[in-house]
């Protein structure tokens, strides 16, 4: 399986998020070598805290396949999943998770904890980390740098 090629598709989704002012996190779901779902974070646009890219592709993929057990699917996501998304990965029985950048503040697939690989759960997907990590991390760095600059400019204008 060409993990870099699929991760690039997730990065493309993350770029779409960035274009509309969302945190640039993208995800795709692959089944039998085909992308069956793709999404990016849109919590700000939708004002829905559940609109993480991972959750949206899990939901789309379940609809496409007509089942909730996604054991024969691979989830690609640009950032290490948070606890909510890690839980959804376990509950949907995704067979493999591939992510780009680690998230030391909220990541639960190796950083803060490692939910998907905790053998106390009834499902433990294969996990592959660091695929195109530099590119995935750079998107986030660029986004937050630009956001800080905009906020700084806004504050400067307000103080005049």
N, C-alpha and C positions, 0 to 999 in steps of 0.2 A: 504494500500500500504506500502510495506517495504522500507522506504526511505533510511535506512542505507545500505541495500543490494545493491540498485541501486547506491547509492553514492560511495560504494566501487568499483563498476565497473567504475565509472568516475575517481576515484583515480587510478585504474589500467591504464587507458588511460594517466593520468598525469605522471605516472611513465615511460611510454613509451616515452613521450616527454623528460623527464629528461635524459633518457638513450642516447638520440641523441643531448643533449646540448640545448634543447629548454626549455623555461620557463614551469614548470610543471603544466599545466592547462589541465584538461580533462573534457569531457562532453559526455553524452549519452542522447538519446531521446527515451522515452518509450510511446508506444501506445498499449492500451488494455493489459497491463501487459507484453508486449514483447519489448525488446530492438530492435529498428528499425534502429538506427544510433549511431555511436560512433566515436569520434575524439579527437585529442589533438592539442594544439597550434603547428604550424610549420612555424611561420613567418620568422625565421632565415633561415631555410632550403629552403623554397620556395621563400624567399625574397618578400613575398606578405603581405602587412599590413592588408589584410582582412582575413587572415588565423587564425582567432581565433577559438577555439574549438566550441564555441556556433554557430557561423555562418556556420561552416562546417556541424554540425549535423542538423541544420535547413534545409540546402540545401539538404543533403542526405535524411532526413525524408520526405521532400516535394516530392522528386523523388520516394521514396518507396511507398508513399501513393497516388501519382498522384494528389496532390492538394497543394495549398499554405496556406490554412487556417488550422492550426494545433491545433484547439481548444480542441481536444480530446487527446492531447499529454502532457506529462510532461518532462520538460528539467531539467536534473541534471547536475550541473557544480561545480567544486571544488572551484572556486573563484567567488565572487560577480561580475556580469557582468559590463563591462565598458559602456560608453554612446552609442557606436556603437552597441554593442550586445543587450543592453536594448532596443534600438530602433528596432532592428530586431525582438526581442521577441514580442514587441507590434505589429509590422507590420505583422508578421506571425500568430498572434492571438493564440500563445501558451497558453494553458489553465492553466498550473501550472509551476512555476519555483522553483526549490529547489537548494540552494547552500550551500557550506560548510563555507569557511572563508570569512569574510568581507574584503574589499579592501579600506582602508581609503584614499588612494591616487587617485584612479580612479573609485571606485565603484559607480554605479548609480542605485542601487536597495536598497537604504537605507543609504549609507555612505555620499557621496557628495550631492546626490539628490536621488529621488525615482521615476524614470520615469515610471516603470510599474504600480505603484499604484497611479499615478496622474490621477484623474478622469476626467481631461479635455481631455484626449485621449479617442478614441472610443472603446478601449479595455483595460481592467485591469485584468491581470492574477492573480490567487492566488499565493502568494509568501510564501515560507517556508525557513527560514534561519537557519544557524548554524548546519546543519546535518554533523556529523563527522568533525566539524570545527577544532578541534585540529590536527587531522591527515592531513587535507587539508592544514592548515597553516604551519605545520611542514615540509611538502614537499617543500614549497616555501622558508622557512627559511634555510633549508639544502642546497637547490640549490643556493641561493644567497650567503650563507656563503662560499660554495665551489668556486663559481665564484670569489668572492673577494680574496680568497686565491690564486687562479690561477693567477689573475691579479697582485697581490702583488709579487708573485714569478717571473712573467714575467718582471715586472719592476726592480726587483732586478738583474735579469740576464742582462737586458739591460744596467744597470748602472755599471756593472763590466767591 
